[in-house]
Amino acid sequence: MSRTKVIAIPVLGKHAVNAHLLLGRHPVLVDAGTSGSAGRILDAVARNGVDPADLRLIVITHGHLDHFGSAAELHRLTGAPVAGHVADLGQYRTGRVREPYLPTGPMGRLMDRNRKLHEAVEPFEPAVLLDGELALHDFGLDARIMPTPGHTAGSVSVLTDDGDLVAGDLIANSFMGLLPGRPANPPFHDDPRRNLASLRAMLALGPTRLHVGHGVPLDPERVRGWVDREQRRLDRSAAAGRLRERPAAPEPRRSPADGPTRAT
Ligand SMILES: [Zn+2]
């Protein structure tokens, strides 16, 4: 087993939005940043001694614009295949998020008003369509992709055999990293309770560190404490009928033969 190094690639700010570079026998990129950030990402990849043409795979953690915005361009520039989960395929094929966003708090309600978060980005077709766990040994990495649904239905994380969990938006830092190291919800979750169950399942695997899309890496012990408090908070919200979660996702594409789609 070779050691896999996880390097944060800043997309916006110092760590407001991150992609990650995983270095094993071959390099793999996790997430593709916002639209127009391919150059910045590949410059950072090169600064870490990796020829962008050597990237073996680009894993997209979920169907939000700050994670797949430059997937199509990065694929064109590097030739690396892109992996994404089938449950977010509709977002990847249309370049649009699933509306509406469901804010987790004031930060999300504020960000929801930002038009940029509702615009279309260049769509892409995942060459590696995920529908379960995928071992990455064939891509040169001692790691596996794990489905971690909840933030979106098609959210995934990457767990290295060394215990580094590249967790996308399963968890974040307070205020997109303004309070570094403090666990918090990202601005939106489609299904907060399902997300928390996914986070618990990942913590049960004993990760040594959680690398996130927004903020600095998190200590699993600190995240465990946060998870217990968040579980109680969600249980109270649910009991009071205040919990918003997205109903079962529609199929990515429907044909008229499937019958009428309910207007919303
Ligand atoms: Zn995000």
Boltz pocket constraint, residues with backbone or C-beta under 6 A from the ligand:
constraints:
  - pocket:
      binder: B
      contacts: [[A, 64], [A, 66], [A, 67], [A, 169], [A, 186], [A, 213], [A, 214]]
      max_distance: 6.0
